[in-house]
Amino acid sequence: MAHIQQDANDYHFMPGGTYATWQAADLGQRIYALHATDSDRLVIEAKNNITAAARVAKFDRLLVTKNAQLA
């Protein structure tokens, strides 16, 4: 938790943030789904010029990124 507090980009993992609830690393993935209000997710959702499959792929990559930020 102290490491997360050192980086202002990780504010969304702190209490009150979008991803304030996450699992310990020994349980596998820390975040299992993107939050509906995640600003990065909303940007992807707003794109009209991509296919549904491309959108899902972008969501998958974003979820991997969010989990990597907690690693």
BELNORVEN-V182760 format. One line per field, one symbol per residue. ss: DSSP state (~ for helix, > for strand, _ for the rest). phi: phi as a letter, one per 20 degrees, with the letter a starting at -180 (. if undefined). burial: I if it has 9 or more other C-alpha atoms within 8 Angstrom, else O. Layout:
# BELNORVEN-V182760
ss = ???
phi = ???
burial = ???
This chain:
# BELNORVEN-V182760
ss = _~~~~__~~~~~~___________~~~___________~~~~~~~~_____~~~~~~~~~~~~~~~~~~~_
phi = .fffffdffdgfeegnegdfdbefffeofedebfffdgfffffffffeecfffffffffffffffffffef
burial = OOOIIOOOOIIIIIOOIIIIOOIOOOOOOIIOOIOOOIOOIIOIOOOOOOOOOOIOOIIOOIIOOIIOOOO
